[in-house]
Amino acid sequence: MTARDNKSKLKSPDLSWLIATYFSDPCRCLKLRKGEKLMVQGGYNDRLYLVRKGVLVGYVRAPGGGDYELFRATRNKFVGVYSFFSRTFISSATVVVERDAEVAYIDQTQPLQDPSRGSSLFEQFMPVVVMDLKYRQQRELQIAREKESALRRLIHTERLASLGQLAAGIAHELNNAVAVLERNTEWLRENILRTLGQQSPEQLAYFCQGLERGRWQSSREVRQRAHQLQQTYGLDEETAHKLADAGLEDEQLAQHGPELAAVADALYYYWQLGATLRDMAVAAQHAAHVVKSVKYLATQDTAIEPELDVNKSIGEALVLLSSPLRKVDLKLDLGELPPIAASKGELVQVWSNLIRNAVESLASQSARRGEIAITSRATDECIQVSVQDNGPGIPERVLPKIFQPNYTTKERGLEFGLGLGLTIVERIVSSYGGRLSVQSQPGRTVFTVILPIRGGYGKAKSALH
């Protein structure tokens, strides 16, 4: 053998030769059961182990407490490299058997074999040492990155929690103001009813009509009715428009005969008084629902209600999104559903995200009116809620990515994914043991949520955390 050949072998020794030469003694072989500890961090170890089968995991105690996984050793991997070759004979990690294993070993009494392959065990095992150091360095780098990422997520979560507490406080103050508005509106209604009943009973019917029906007609219907009243009763345009706006029927108008034009302002006044009170009451109720919904989202309330009505949680989400929903046609088909054990705050968040996505997908659609259809159904085992829109659809290349965290892209000016929105939806649905699916093509996109009626929640929730 030439010196050049010898040098080549020193650089790249045959791993199979090392294993066959040093780890073939049946007397130096151990069988280990799952859960056993091969070595303990800081404990004595003068052996180099070769894993023949099974899985061993090395854990290192973190300075702040707790253990983290440093390495995994499977077939033909070495354990104890640091303590054996550093000659400290002190284990740098606690090694636990994760799956029943068999290991072979050598110790400090091991004689050198075939010096032509290296003048010492260290020299012959140099590639093993280098690979171990490289692996540990990569693993430590990965752990450092994971810690940094976890810290960023923690800071972000704390910021959201602070924002949530602020929003909850604002919601509480607004709730007090809305409660005053509701009480005073009810007081006005009762006192006006009593006063009119005593002093102007003939006008009470018009007030009650405004109070009960409100402004229920569209602008087009009011214009058509006003034109009809002008022709039928010979009224001027302004007077006819007031009576048309009040929605008064011909039978009511005919009662006043030729004096209709003279009393039209009074009729309209009492009707408008009732309609205005109705608007105040509706606005107060609407504001109360919005505040309640914001509070659910702001505090991220996860308190489980044992008998939650899913349809009511859909209603809360619709109230929260009532402003953007004015731009689309909303169709509700909510079936009779059994109660389930769930958090209303979490479900409101699910429906809000899905409905908001549908609204935004329709934003740039000008050729036809946007439509959103929300349906709920129940079977013996599950509740199914679907949110469908007639928008341009989600591109096929984008569809597999929309549930990824922080994924957002634009297609024809539209946004899909919305950052963490759909990721949060999928996480919440999964925590209940449910499923979230999507089907999309131009003109029809459907997100479907399936929630189990019994069981699944506790098990999935604990697994999640």
Summary of the structure (lengths in Angstrom):
residues: 465
radius of gyration: 37.4
end to end distance: 62.0
largest distance: 130.1
contacts: 1368
relative contact order: 0.06
helix: 53%
strand: 22%
